[in-house]
Amino acid sequence: MKTKTNAPAAPQSTGLSANLTPEQAAEILGVSPYTLSNWRVGKRQPLPYVKLGRLVRYRRADIEAFLSSNLVSDL
């Protein structure tokens, strides 16, 4: 008699992989992590971030929206 083995369930995506560290966000934006820190503290740029305890994370969608909103076209 063959017994049925349950395969492990595939991990469900929580969307957390879309969260970026300041270093990752800085690389995408072409600035230093120090610059991102200055933007956060001084509220110099409207770039949303997520605070998880003492950790700071940036959502990929917010980075893309920030880049789009700063697009300059000379047309």
C-alpha positions, 0 to 999 in steps of 0.5 A: 500500500502506497502512503501519501506524503505531503509535499511542503507548502510553497512559501507564500509571498508577503511582499517583504522582498520588495523592501530595500535596505538603505544601502540597496535604495541608495544604489538604485537612486545613485546616492550614498546611504548617508544622503538618504539618511539626511533626506529622512532626518531633514525631510528634504525629499518626499521619499517614504520609508518604513520604520521597523523598530530601529530598522529603516526600509524602503519599498521598491514601489516608493522608490520607483514613484519617487524616480518618476515624480522627479523626471524632467522632460525638456520636450 
